[in-house]
Amino acid sequence: MVDSAESELSEETHRVSTCIVTVFTRHGCHLCHVAIELLESMQNELDFTVKKVYIDRDANLEKLYGEQVPVIHIDGEHHDFWRVDPERFRSCLARHRQRQ
């Protein structure tokens, strides 16, 4: 039986280890759709959350990312744009976690 303190520690450790991968996207973007599908297929294996941010109606984000979408961030740090290379993503995610 697991006591409540152990359970709370396990939940806290999980929250710390789970990264947020943000995909800046736009509606109707084929490359964005492909990138999101690929990231979602790796989610359970690599323990991260995918957050989609649509830039269509945000002038600041539109100016910042424009035609570079999808733009990928790992916990707020720029990772890549246009396409997701699975091996590069895995490697960057591992390096990011080592720095935490």
CORMOJO-V262967 format. One record per residue. N is the residue number from 1. RES is the residue in one letter. SS is DSSP state (A for helix, B for strand, O for the rest). OMEGA is omega in whole degrees, -180 to 180 (none if undefined). Layout:
BEGIN
n,res,ss,omega
N,RES,SS,OMEGA
N,RES,SS,OMEGA
END
This chain:
BEGIN
n,res,ss,omega
1,M,O,-180
2,V,O,179
3,D,O,-174
4,S,A,179
5,A,A,178
6,E,A,180
7,S,A,179
8,E,A,178
9,L,A,179
10,S,A,179
11,E,A,180
12,E,A,178
13,T,A,179
14,H,A,-180
15,R,A,-179
16,V,A,-175
17,S,A,-178
18,T,O,178
19,C,B,173
20,I,B,177
21,V,B,-178
22,T,B,177
23,V,B,174
24,F,B,-169
25,T,B,173
26,R,O,179
27,H,O,177
28,G,O,-179
29,C,O,-178
30,H,A,179
31,L,A,178
32,C,A,-180
33,H,A,179
34,V,A,-180
35,A,A,-180
36,I,A,178
37,E,A,180
38,L,A,179
39,L,A,180
40,E,A,179
41,S,A,-180
42,M,A,-174
43,Q,A,-176
44,N,A,-179
45,E,A,-173
46,L,A,175
47,D,O,173
48,F,B,179
49,T,B,177
50,V,B,177
51,K,B,180
52,K,B,177
53,V,B,180
54,Y,B,-176
55,I,O,-173
56,D,O,-174
57,R,O,179
58,D,O,-175
59,A,A,-179
60,N,A,179
61,L,A,178
62,E,A,179
63,K,A,-177
64,L,A,-173
65,Y,A,176
66,G,A,-177
67,E,A,-179
68,Q,A,-176
69,V,O,0
70,P,O,174
71,V,B,-175
72,I,B,173
73,H,B,173
74,I,B,-176
75,D,O,176
76,G,O,179
77,E,B,180
78,H,B,176
79,H,B,-173
80,D,B,174
81,F,B,-179
82,W,O,-177
83,R,O,176
84,V,O,173
85,D,O,-174
86,P,A,-178
87,E,A,177
88,R,A,179
89,F,A,179
90,R,A,-179
91,S,A,180
92,C,A,179
93,L,A,178
94,A,A,178
95,R,A,179
96,H,A,-179
97,R,A,178
98,Q,A,-180
99,R,A,-176
100,Q,O,none
END
